[in-house]
Amino acid sequence: MASKKNTSSATTFAKLIWSNILRAQYLNGVTDQQMSELLGVTTRTLYNYRHDPSSVTVKQLQAVIESFGMEPETLFRA
């Protein structure tokens, strides 16, 4: 049962991070095509991230942070 809770917490955390990435994408006027290029993925993979963001890599997070001029902690704010 504990592992199920950990998985749920990890999923919730990934969704929080992805929500903040989407907010930054919107605020910066970045299209899905541009975002997929930034992350080095197809637009289909970008779509999949919206439903299961747990496979976004640290390297991709770093690319978002650098491209949007964000402070890293911005990704973790609720």
N, C-alpha and C positions, 0 to 999 in steps of 0.2 A: 504494500500500500504506500509506503514512503516513496518508492521510486515513481509511482504515478503522480504524487504530489510534486516531486522535483521536476518531472517532465512538464507538468502543468505550469509550474512557476517559470520554467525556461521558455515555454511557449508564450506566456504572458509577457515576459521580458523582451523576447524577440519582436512581438507585436508592438510593444511600446516603442522600441527603437525604430521599427519600420514606419510607424505612424509619424514619428518625428522626421524621418527621411522624406516621406511623402509631403509633409508640411513644408519642408525646405525646398523640395522640388517645385511645389506650387508657388511659394513666395518668390522664387527665383525665375519663374516663368520657363522652366525647363520641360520640354516635351518628353513623352515616353521614349521616343526614338533617341533623343539626346541622353536621357537617363540610362537607357540600355547600353549605349556606347560608352558612357562614363564608367559603368560597372563592368563592361566587357562581357555582356551577355546579350542574348537575343531579346526581342520584345516579348516573346512568349515566356521566357524565363523570368523577365521582369513581372509579368502578369502572375506567374506562379508564386513569386516572392510575396505578392500581396495576399495570397491565401495561406502561404506557409513560409514566413520570413526566416525561419530558423536556419536556412542554408546560406544566408548572406555571410560572406567571409570578412575577416578583420581587414584584409587588404581593400575590399570594396567599401567598408565603412570609412577607412582612411581616405579613399578617393572622394567620397561624399564630403567628408569634413574639409578636406583641402579645397575642393572645387567650389564649395559654397561659403568658404571662409568662416566655418562654424567653430565654436569651442567644442571639444569632444564631449563635455558633460551635457551639452544640449541634447544629444541623442538619448539621454537617460532620464530626461525630465517628463513627468506625467502631466 
